[in-house]
């Protein structure tokens, strides 16, 4: 692949991931307002957020198999085009059911963009350049995560919920045309990868261990989304703008922490870096419920974003390294597994978090989560036994 085409392709992937994450985060600060308009409470908020992950869970295995046999061109273009269509569905949604449907379809389009995009990078970038390229994808993820909640909160406060979705829909339509232009310039031989031993890949202990880490980080991030906005509104009277800015701090710290995660993976090994990110969460999470004011949670949001970056970042090149030890081709499958693990975490985190918070309160919920993380840490020692430079511990 020519270098200019490769750079253009990376730009499309980064932009697609950024836009998908931005639209995902738009909804978070709107939850109190949407709940009032569409008549749902904290459990409904958890179901709404979790429905994205449900769509991702259903679509991702099919997308991975499709890439394995037919290549990534159609999934990547279709994922971005589908995002534009889904964003317009948010504009038209006038009921809780319609909003959940749009959210599930967004999850399905996200699975196509993420799986195809990461497979392209793993397949067409040499191993010594993958970390940097995937780091740019995670930077796009962080920028979208950072921009989504403040944009959703501020625009919905000023102009209403509908207005917050119109500009991202227009950008997605434009990006679809750019993606098609770039991908259609690629030779057909660059589109598909040869099939490898699927059963052996899906039972590889290193791949499964890293997938477990991905699911755990996603569950932690997802748990905060339905619980903290309602806590901040009820406890401190925070509006959508304030909530959006606070959640944006997670993304800022995540973006700044992603290069540190790459450096840590090279210096200490991926598993050791993951442990350094996960361990502080045991102490950080319960502090949210003990804060005396909304802005006192700001350093907690930032520290949580940094810890999640350290825990999640090393998994991406680690998964590619395991595929290199198998057939060096089945990247679509392993990144479909990555997306599936992330989706499971996002599905369980918001729903379980919202149910627990409604039943027993925020502080016991966060204490329970911290205890679960503490119990998970010893399992990382077993993952550290797996061979390979990317996942040594």
FENFENGI-V965699 format. One record per run of one state. SS is the DSSP state (H for helix, E for strand, L for the rest). FROM is the first residue (numbers start at 1). TO is the last residue. If there is no record, write none. Layout:
# FENFENGI-V965699
SS/FROM/TO, SS/FROM/TO
This chain:
# FENFENGI-V965699
L/1/2, H/3/26, L/27/27, H/28/38, L/39/41, H/42/70, L/71/72, H/73/92, L/93/95, H/96/124, L/125/126, H/127/159, L/160/160, H/161/183, L/184/187, H/188/190, L/191/197, H/198/202, L/203/204, H/205/236, L/237/239, H/240/268, L/269/269, H/270/279, L/280/280, H/281/290, L/291/293, H/294/324, L/325/330, H/331/360, L/361/361, H/362/384, L/385/388, H/389/391, L/392/393
